[in-house]
Amino acid sequence: MMVSRLEKIEAMLADDPTDVFLRYSLAMELDKADEHEASLAKLQELTTENPPYVPAFFMAGQQLVRLARIPAAQDLLRQGVEQARAQGDDHAAAEMSEFLNSLGEK
């Protein structure tokens, strides 16, 4: 029997539940499996870490847009831009700002 990517990530997380990148990867796999609420919950956890994991804001924002939850996406992206700037990640801040602008954000 083939082990899915999701199962592999879950197994690795069992060994190291605090691994931020594995947790992010799990959220991405849940999104691919159309497990959107579970995926968004995992991304939300990453946005409330100390420090917040900046890519999680962008991925959650994109996922919310695909689910037609634009106001929620805009709020999250605004927070993400703030966090990215606070962490000195100008590239991520610019990407999220651009995406926010594409949603009609002023």
Number of C-alpha atoms within 10 A of each C-alpha: 3 5 7 10 12 16 13 12 16 17 12 13 17 11 9 12 12 10 12 15 13 16 23 21 18 23 27 23 19 18 18 12 11 11 13 19 13 14 24 22 13 20 25 18 14 22 21 12 11 7 11 18 22 24 18 25 29 26 22 27 28 21 19 20 16 11 11 11 13 18 14 13 24 23 13 24 26 19 18 26 24 17 20 22 16 12 15 11 14 13 12 20 24 14 14 28 21 12 17 23 12 10 14 9 12 7
